[in-house]
Amino acid sequence: MESLIAAVREREEAARFLAWPGDFDLDRGDHVEDVHLASGAALEGFAGDGAGGTFFFCGEGVEERPILYADSEGGAALVAIGLHELVRLLLVAPWWQDCQAFTDEESRKLEAEYLEDMPDLGASRDRAAAALGLDLPGQAEVLARLREVATRLGEDFVLIYTPEGHPTSRSSRSELTRTMSCAQAVGGRLSAVVLQGMNSGSELHEGGGEESRVGLPWFARGHRLDGSAVAALTCAVR
């Protein structure tokens, strides 16, 4: 089977769309921090985005391996099982990092914003998919799969900040307790880890003070969680 990475590099229509709006660069595989998987499985950075985030292959194999995305602020989440799944996500919903609810309605609103600047987005997407020989699912299907991967399957992919030995976070990593527990996202609830000293109802964002004790994945930012001592984090950190 032909390497999809090689195909992306060789086919201009695909490379152009994935570069933007996909924000996917195969020449940016070096992450800003030294990280590893808690399981000891292999972690291979192979691409990145303009904000300093990195896409990693996890485990052994080639392009069929699970893919974890880690941003430059300490957030991390599994986003795809295999490169074909990731590329479909980037083609169908290149605004995926702005999707917090994983709904088709939310995605359509984001698409409308992109169309204002890229009126030919749909045609460009179709040409890119054709160049790679990929059939594309709808936005609802792609986002439902992203949600499943990020909040459920990702439980076994814990990303560790190597110098300190703690799960990745933006600040105060030493405050993360060893009793973290992951709460599976259901409905509007988010994956969560228990932190000592957090207050019920703390707003989840990165900025300063108590609320910024952890680096949050894209789908957790700006939300509130019920219950005491809880802050949202990727289900990959538990």
Secondary structure, 3 states (H helix, E strand, C coil): CCCHHHHHHHCHHHHHHHHCCCCCECCCCCCCCCEEECCCCCEEEEEECCCCCEEEEECCCCCCCEEEEECCCCCEEEEEECHHHHHHHHHHCCCHHHCCCCCHHHHHHHHHHHHHHCCCHHHHHHHHHHHHCCCCCCHHHHHHHHHHHHHCHHHHCCEEECCCCEECCCCCHHHCCCCCCCCCCCCCCCCEEECCCCCCCCECCCCCCHHHCCCCCCCCCCCECCCCCEEECCCCCC
